[in-house]
């Protein structure tokens, strides 16, 4: 049978999975698996993040990125490898590239409040004193995206013929990151490297990424036939894609699709773009060894065994955040 090539990201209703109708739940799992086998992205509605909360976070992060560089740089802490706080312009590049992306961003990480010893692995979050509302809004968004991610992983587990709760304890207090991004305006395009882009083509490091609707076009995903497909999340949707950790765990059954954020037309380079992905990570001790059900004679094991923590450290070095 000929492979279906999507022209757009499939849209699914998470309420079909979280509701009480077993047939709708089964259909959701099958559709999600088909999309993740093929293009690696889906758009989800009826998740746990409200449009109001999303708008409030966008409002506060725009205020943060509008601060003078000197004010932002006081939240860029040496030695944290960019895991919390501010990360300055051009500091991150895609794996295999040296030219920095045309962006700056801010990292909000896991808050552990119940005595779980994993707290010792995580730096404290850093909050801008100029914007006292930032903390409460960001942490509420973090919790709601994490809750949505847990449901998505339950559906993925069922698709992989695993127990529905397979990922639950693996992602509890996982090393997930909320990353507000500012693709800053370029007043003089000739002043930046000719190969510099907002975000060069890459796969995400983590298990899954949940993306709130961005403030402008530019996100594209690479289809299997080599064609780049534009991705747009409607205001009520989250775009959820497979990351490298999940691809590795499933021995490439689920695809960590290459994606990028392209520069706008030259006359639009002086306009900013904002985006807020949530990178869902497991606990560092989780093994990414290929699942037994994803390895057979036709699909030999692709990678050596590694823990999520070691894989993350390896990739942070490759993208320039860790020395």
PyMOL commands that set and color helices and strands:
alter all, ss='L'
color gray80, all
select helices_A, chain A and resi 14-18+22-38+51-65+69-73+117-121+134-159+168-171+189-191+244-249+266-268+292-294+308-318
alter helices_A, ss='H'
color red, helices_A
select strands_A, chain A and resi 10-13+41-45+85-87+104-108+177-183+199-202+208-212+219-222+228-230+238-242+259-261+273-280
alter strands_A, ss='S'
color yellow, strands_A
deselect
rebuild
show_as cartoon
